[in-house]
Amino acid sequence: MKPISATPSPYARKVRIALAEKSLPFTLQTEVPWNDDTSLPRHNPLEKLPVLLLDDGSALWESSYILEWIERKHPELPLLPRDDDGILAHKRMDALATGVCDAFLLVFFERMRPEAHRSQPWTDRQMRKVRGGVAAIARIVGEQPYAVGGAFGLADISAGSTLGYLDVRFPELGWRETHPNLGRTMDGLMARPSFQATVPSPQTITGAVA
């Protein structure tokens, strides 16, 4: 398998962590999806990351679907519990963490627009979602070492990837100071090899995005 990833992408990081946790071999392909030389149009009609290229030449896209595919096709070392309530709790966190990333990504690109064309009310609205989403993650996690259910799984991958992304693209948010319980949980996640091997880093965007 070959995941196509961008180094700061929290969506792609989730896939890389899941593959590593399940000890599934893969060859990483790193791109900047906004640059003119991206291969995304050949693999994903939506031109978004991540993409997972399979051995038969087919491609999967959208992180939540890819994670579902990985879990169903490779159930060993499960990232979801067996019971419905447990599964739904993990997927609830995944939806919440993904929503935080979606909102901040809108802010990120709004800031790349010429200053005269930026909308402060729009930015404020999205940042309200980011702060509210992180606060909700903190409430759900509480003082637990893992996000839900007392064991590592999808919820931890999603929450950890989101918080790591905010560290790279919006460190001034200061989520560790606001929610120290999340800082402790994140420190525990960062002890895992899968998280250490996927620490996000910024990329230079040369293509026009705004």
N, C-alpha and C positions, 0 to 999 in steps of 0.2 A: 504494500500500500504506500501511496505517496500523498501526504497532506500538503496542500499549498497554504502557506502561512505568511503573515506579516509580523515582524518582530514585536510591535506593540499590541497587536490585536488580541483582545480578551476572548473573542469568539473562537479564533484559531487556537489560542492557548488551551482552551477547554478540551479540544480534540486531542492535542498533543499530550496533555496530562492523562486523559483516559487511555490512550494507546500505551503510554509508558506504564501506568498502573497495572494494566493487563498483560504487560510484557509482550506486546504485539510488535513485531519488527516493522519498521517503516523508514522510508527515505524522505527527508524533509526538503521541500522546495520553498524557498523564501522569495517573496516578491513585494513590491510596493504597488498595491492595486490601482492607485491613481496615476501611475506613470504610463507613458505611451507604450512601453515594451511589455506590459503585463500580458500574461497568457490567459487571463480569466475569461475573455469572450469566447475562447475555444472550448471552455469546460463548463461554464455556468452562464446561462442566459441572463441572469440577474447581475452578473459581473461583481459578485461579492465574495468575500472570504468568510469562513474557510471553504475549501473544496477538498474532498478526499477522492483521489484517483485510485481505482481498484485494479487488480491484476488483469481483469478481462477487458480493460480499456474504458469502462463506464466511469461516471463521475457522480458523486453525491455532494450536495451543498446544503447550507443552513446548519448552524452548529447543533441546534436541538435535534434535528432529524439525524444528523451524522451520529450524535451520541446515542440516539435510540437504536440506530442500525448497529453500532458497535456492541451495544449491550445485548441485543437479540442474537446477533451472529456469533458473538464471543462472550457467552455468559459466565465463563470462568472468572474468578475473582470479581464477583458482582459489585457494581457501583450503585445498585438499587436494592432495597430489601425485598422480601417476598410478598409482604402484605400490602393490600391496596392503600391503606392509610399511610404507610411508610413511603410508598412510591409517590403518592400525591404530595406528601410533605416535601420530598426532594424536588419534585417538579415545580412546586410552588416557589421554592427558593430560586430555582433556575429561571423561572419567568420574572421574578423580582429583580434578580441580579442582571439579567439581560436587559430589562427595561431601564435600569440605571445607565448601562452602557449606551443604549440607544439614545437616551436623553442627552448624555454628555457628548456623544458624537455630533449631535446637532449643534451643540455649543461650540465644539472644536472647529467645525467648518464655518460656522457663523463668524467666528473670530478671524478667519482667513479672508473674509470678504473685505473689500475696501471700506475704510472706517465710515465713510459717508453713507454706505448702504447697509450697515449693521443695524439690527433692531434690538435695543436694550430691553424692551418689554418681552420680546421673544426669548432672549437669553435668560432673563430673570425667571420666566416661566419654566424653562427647561432645567435651570439650576435648582428651582424649588423641587422638581421631581428627583433630581440627583440627591439632594440633601435628605428629602423625605424617604427615598428608597434606601439610602445607607442607614438612616435611623431605623427603618423597619427591619433591615438585616440585623442590626445590632440588637433589637428587641427579640427577634426570633432566636438568635444565637444565645443571648444571655451570657451566662458564665460557663457554658459548655465548651469542652475542647473541640467538639465537632458541631457543624451547623444544625443538624437535626438528628434525632434518633440515637445518639451516643456512639455512632460509628462513621468512619470515613465513607464518603460517597459523592454522588452527583452534586448535592447541595454545597459541599465544601469546594469542589472544583469550580462551580459557578461563582460562589461568593468570593473565593480567593482570587479568581481571575479578574473579577471586577475591581476589587480593592487594589490589586497590583497594577491594573491599568490606570486607575486614578492616581496612584503614586507617580506614574510616568508622565501622564498628560496634564494632571491638575494637582500637583503637590500642595499648592496653597489651600486646598480644601481642608487639610489638617484633620482627616477623619480619625487618626489615632488619638489625637488630643480630645476630640469630641466624644469618641466611643472607645475608651481604653480596653474594654472587654474584647472588641474586635481585634485590637492590636495583639492581645495575648493569643487569641485563636489563630490569627495570621502567622504569628511566630511559630506556632506548632505546625501549621501547614508547611511553612518554609523549611522545616526540618526534613521533609519528604524529598527524596531524589527527583521525583517527577516535577515538583515545584522549583527546585533548585536548577534543573536543566532547562526551564522555560521562563526564566526571569525576563520580563518584557524590557525592550529598549526602543527609543524613538528611531524613526526612519526619516530620511529627507524626501519630501514630496516635490517632484519637479513638474508633474502634470497639473493642468488647470482643474481646480476643484470648486471654485466659487466665482 
